[in-house]
Amino acid sequence: MTNDQMPDDSSSSTPTHYTAITDELLTQMDRDLSFHPCGVSNPTVLTPEQIDTFNRLGYLSPLPVFDPGEIADIREYFDALLARVMADGESQYSISSAHQRHGRVHDLLCHPRITKPVSDLLGESFVGWGSHFFCKLPQDGKTVSWHQDASYWPITPSRTVTVWLAIDAADSQNACMRFIPGSHVQGHLPYRESDSSENNVLNQTVDAVERFGEPYDVVLKAGQMSIHSDLLLHGSNENRSDRRRCGLTLRYCRTEVRAHLGWNGKGVVIAGADADGHWGNPARPEAD
């Protein structure tokens, strides 16, 4: 499981209780794991052609967000955060649900240059519920196997889109993400438990993905982002380079989506209204 599966309620203004998530528990849930086309009739940032592309391929990339000076400032902030985390004996992969603990990550989750394209896909009422730094250090020996995000989450229906903001430049040499275009329309795919010898960050692997097409390398400059569907097959290779590769994932879904096992507690209302108060809407943390 990834750290996004283990919400941290340490900074939430309302106590929230979480249940440990297992494959067995997820299998027992009545989840709608099918692709729901995205898009609004009058987009403000994306073009209708880009929305069609997202629905057809399952992703958009690259999209500009921050200029070199702005992303350099964000990278400096992350460098300091990573140093603190690793000094405490934690992994570089452990900075998860970060918007609940760090004000600057909360600000990025709500940043209009990120959320406006998301709004063109999800509509006027949506929440941001996930934030996780995926940092592959130079010569990092770990892979991220082919997987679908929706497999891991106690959320239904599967209408989450993930923004991957490049903190560092990402390319094939330093293990950029890889997508299987169009695989999101296949629905939920069978997976196996990863073998320990695979050095996989995750515990799930979807095999024989070549039957769905050729992988696409998600090459991004620092400050650019991609957006992908929670059913799109994706992963990344080992970072065999001498350059770090860090990205911040930010996850969004429409307010009518239901999150179970306490996960609703970390959803921040970004736009519109949460009519029945399902999402916790935690306040911005004071600490950065």
C-alpha positions in Angstrom: 0.0 0.0 0.0 1.1 3.6 -0.5 1.2 6.2 2.2 -1.8 7.9 0.6 -3.7 4.9 2.0 -2.8 5.9 5.6 -4.4 9.3 6.3 -2.8 11.4 9.0 -5.3 13.3 11.2 -2.7 15.0 13.4 -3.5 18.5 12.1 -7.2 18.1 11.6 -9.4 20.4 13.6 -12.0 17.6 14.0 -10.8 14.2 15.4 -11.1 11.6 12.7 -10.8 7.8 13.1 -9.4 5.7 10.4 -9.6 2.0 9.8 -6.6 0.0 8.5 -7.1 -0.8 4.8 -6.6 -4.2 3.4 -7.3 -5.7 0.0 -9.9 -7.9 1.6 -11.7 -4.9 3.1 -11.6 -3.1 -0.3 -12.9 -6.1 -2.1 -15.9 -6.3 0.2 -16.9 -2.7 -0.6 -19.5 -1.8 -3.2 -17.3 0.5 -5.3 -18.0 1.8 -8.8 -14.7 1.3 -10.5 -15.5 2.4 -14.0 -14.4 5.4 -15.9 -16.8 8.4 -16.0 -16.1 10.9 -18.7 -15.0 14.3 -17.5 -15.5 17.9 -18.7 -17.8 20.9 -18.5 -19.6 22.6 -21.4 -17.8 26.0 -21.0 -14.2 25.4 -19.8 -12.2 28.4 -18.7 -8.6 27.1 -19.0 -8.6 23.8 -20.9 -9.9 23.7 -24.5 -12.7 21.3 -25.6 -10.0 19.4 -27.5 -7.9 18.9 -24.3 -11.0 17.6 -22.5 -11.6 15.2 -25.3 -8.0 14.1 -25.1 -8.3 13.5 -21.4 -11.4 11.3 -21.9 -9.8 9.4 -24.8 -6.2 8.9 -23.4 -6.8 9.2 -19.7 -4.3 12.1 -19.1 -3.2 15.6 -20.1 0.5 16.5 -20.2 2.4 18.7 -20.1 0.5 21.7 -18.6 2.3 24.9 -17.5 1.9 26.0 -13.9 4.9 27.8 -12.3 7.8 29.7 -13.8 11.4 28.9 -13.0 11.6 31.3 -10.1 8.4 30.1 -8.6 9.2 26.4 -8.8 12.7 27.1 -7.4 11.1 28.6 -4.3 8.8 25.5 -4.0 11.8 23.2 -4.5 13.7 25.0 -1.7 10.8 24.5 0.6 10.6 20.8 -0.3 14.3 20.4 0.2 14.0 21.7 3.8 11.0 19.5 4.4 12.7 16.4 3.1 15.7 17.1 5.2 13.6 17.3 8.4 11.7 14.1 7.5 14.8 12.1 6.8 16.5 13.4 9.9 13.6 11.9 11.8 14.4 8.5 10.3 11.5 8.5 7.8 11.6 7.6 4.1 11.6 10.1 1.3 8.3 8.4 0.2 6.6 9.1 3.5 5.5 12.7 3.1 1.8 11.9 2.6 -1.5 13.7 3.4 0.9 16.7 3.6 -1.9 19.3 3.2 -3.1 18.3 6.6 0.2 19.1 8.3 1.9 21.7 6.1 0.3 25.0 5.2 2.3 25.5 2.0 1.2 22.2 0.7 -2.4 23.1 1.5 -1.8 26.3 -0.5 -0.6 24.3 -3.5 -3.7 22.0 -3.2 -5.9 25.1 -3.5 -3.7 27.1 -5.9 -5.9 28.4 -8.8 -3.3 27.7 -11.5 -3.7 24.0 -10.5 -7.4 23.9 -9.6 -8.8 25.8 -12.6 -7.8 23.0 -15.1 -9.2 20.5 -12.6 -12.4 22.4 -12.5 -12.8 22.2 -16.2 -12.6 18.4 -15.8 -14.7 17.9 -12.6 -17.2 20.8 -12.6 -18.1 23.5 -10.2 -18.1 21.5 -6.9 -15.0 19.4 -6.0 -12.6 18.7 -3.2 -8.9 18.1 -2.9 -8.3 15.1 -0.7 -4.8 13.8 -1.3 -1.2 15.2 -1.3 1.9 13.1 -1.5 5.5 13.8 -2.4 6.9 11.0 -4.6 10.7 11.6 -4.4 13.2 9.3 -6.1 16.7 10.1 -4.9 19.7 9.7 -7.3 20.4 6.0 -7.9 17.2 5.1 -6.1 16.7 1.4 -6.6 12.9 1.3 -6.3 10.3 1.0 -9.0 6.6 2.0 -9.1 4.9 -1.0 -10.7 2.1 -0.7 -13.2 -1.0 0.0 -11.2 -4.4 1.9 -11.1 -4.8 4.4 -8.3 -8.4 3.5 -7.7 -7.5 0.0 -6.6 -6.0 1.4 -3.4 -8.8 3.7 -2.2 -12.0 3.3 -0.2 -13.7 5.8 -2.6 -16.6 5.4 -5.0 -17.3 6.2 -7.8 -13.8 6.3 -9.3 -13.9 9.9 -10.3 -10.6 11.2 -8.9 -8.1 13.0 -11.0 -4.5 13.3 -9.9 -2.2 16.3 -10.6 1.5 15.4 -10.7 3.4 18.7 -10.2 7.1 18.4 -11.2 9.2 19.8 -8.4 12.3 18.6 -10.3 12.5 18.1 -14.1 11.4 14.5 -14.9 12.6 12.5 -17.9 13.3 8.9 -18.9 16.8 9.1 -17.3 15.7 10.0 -13.8 12.5 7.8 -13.8 9.7 10.0 -15.0 6.2 8.6 -14.8 5.0 6.3 -17.6 1.4 6.0 -18.7 -0.4 3.4 -20.8 -2.6 5.7 -23.0 -6.3 4.7 -23.1 -6.0 2.0 -20.5 -8.4 3.8 -18.1 -11.4 2.7 -20.2 -10.7 -1.0 -19.4 -12.3 -0.7 -16.0 -10.7 -2.2 -12.9 -8.0 -4.6 -13.8 -6.8 -7.7 -12.0 -3.5 -7.3 -10.1 -1.2 -9.5 -8.1 0.7 -8.8 -4.9 4.2 -7.5 -5.7 7.2 -9.7 -4.9 9.7 -8.3 -2.5 12.5 -8.9 -5.1 10.9 -6.3 -7.4 11.8 -3.4 -5.1 8.4 -1.9 -5.7 7.2 1.2 -3.8 3.7 -0.3 -4.0 2.3 -3.7 -3.1 0.3 -4.2 -6.3 1.3 -5.0 -9.9 -0.8 -5.3 -13.0 1.0 -7.7 -15.4 1.1 -7.9 -19.2 0.2 -4.2 -19.7 1.6 -4.3 -23.3 -1.8 -5.7 -24.3 -3.2 -2.2 -23.8 -0.5 -0.4 -25.9 2.9 1.2 -25.7 4.0 3.2 -22.6 4.2 7.0 -22.8 7.0 8.7 -20.9 5.6 11.7 -19.0 8.5 14.1 -19.6 8.0 17.3 -17.5 10.0 20.4 -16.9 10.1 21.6 -13.3 7.0 23.7 -12.8 4.9 21.8 -15.3 2.2 19.3 -14.4 0.2 16.3 -15.7 -3.3 15.2 -14.9 -4.4 11.6 -15.0 -7.5 9.5 -14.3 -7.5 7.2 -11.3 -8.0 4.2 -13.6 -5.1 4.9 -15.9 -2.3 2.4 -15.8 0.9 4.1 -14.8 4.2 3.5 -13.0 7.9 4.4 -13.2 11.3 2.7 -13.5 14.3 2.9 -11.2 16.1 6.2 -11.0 19.6 5.2 -12.2 20.7 8.8 -12.8 22.6 11.2 -10.5 19.6 13.5 -10.5 16.7 13.5 -8.1 13.1 13.2 -9.4 10.4 14.6 -7.1 6.8 15.3 -7.9 3.9 16.3 -5.7 0.7 14.4 -6.4 -2.6 16.3 -5.6 -5.8 14.4 -5.8 -9.3 15.8 -6.5 -12.8 14.5 -6.9 -16.4 15.8 -7.2 -18.1 16.5 -3.9 -20.8 13.8 -4.5 -18.1 11.1 -4.5 -18.1 9.1 -1.2 -15.0 8.3 0.8 -15.2 5.6 3.5 -13.1 4.5 6.5 -12.5 8.1 7.6 -11.0 9.3 4.3 -13.7 12.0 3.9 -11.9 13.8 6.8 -9.1 15.0 4.7 -11.1 16.4 1.8 -10.8 20.2 1.4 -13.6 21.9 -0.4 -11.9 23.7 -3.3 -14.9 25.0 -5.2 -18.7 25.0 -5.0 -20.6 23.4 -2.1 -20.5 20.1 -0.2 -24.3 19.9 0.1 -24.4 17.2 2.8 -21.2 17.9 4.6 -19.6 14.6 3.7 -16.1 16.0 3.4 -14.2 17.2 6.5 -12.9 20.4 5.0 -9.9 20.8 7.4 -8.5 24.2 7.8 -5.1 25.3 6.5 -2.5 24.2 9.0 -0.5 27.0 10.7 2.8 25.2 10.4 4.6 25.2 7.0 
